[in-house]
Amino acid sequence: MPKMKSKSSLKKRIKITGSGKVIRMKQFSGCKHIRANKSKRQVRSFRKDTVIHPTDLKRLKKVIPGL
């Protein structure tokens, strides 16, 4: 049986903390795309990281086997 490959695109978008939580950017391309229509406050908030909700971890574990 061959090894199971993990999604490279997802590996670039998430990080795992020391305590085991999975962190993602609030909106991946939100602060770059059509910035003129967004308020400064909105763009600043997109730069922050957030913890992935526990219910979404089930789907992520299928895509990245070592998670």
N, C-alpha and C positions, 0 to 999 in steps of 0.2 A: 504494500500500500504506500503510495507516495506521501510526502509531507504535505500538510495543509498550509496553503499560502495565506498570509494575512494581507488585508487591503492596504496598499502603500499610501493611498490618499488619506485614509483615516489615521494612519500612524503619524502623519505630518500635522494633523489637526488637533490631536489630544495629547495630554501629558498625564502621567500617574504620579501622585504625591507620595511622600514617604509613608503616610498612614493608609494608602491604598485607594484614595479617592481619585476619580477621573475628572480632569479639568479640561474645558474647551473655551475657545473665545466666544464672547457673547453673540457676535454676529460676524461670520468669517470675512465677508467682503463689504460689510455694511458701512464702514467708515471710509471706503474708497470710491464706491460707485454712486454717481449722481449726488455729490456732496452738497451741491447748491440748494437742493430741495430739503435738506435736513438741518435742524437747529444745531448750534454748537454743543448744547447739552446732550443731545441725542448722539452725536458723533463721539463725544468723550466717553459716553457710557458704553459704546460698542467696543472700545479698546480694552475693557476690563475682562477678566476671566471669570467663569462661573463653573460650579460643580455640576456634573451631569446627574440628572435625576436617577434615583435607583431603579425605576421602572424601565428606563432606557438602557440600563446596563445589560439586560438580557440579550437585546439585539446586538450590542457591541461585542459581547463575548462570543457570539456565533461568527462574527466577521474577523475578530482578532483572537486566535486560539490561546495565546499566552497571557491574556488579560486577567 
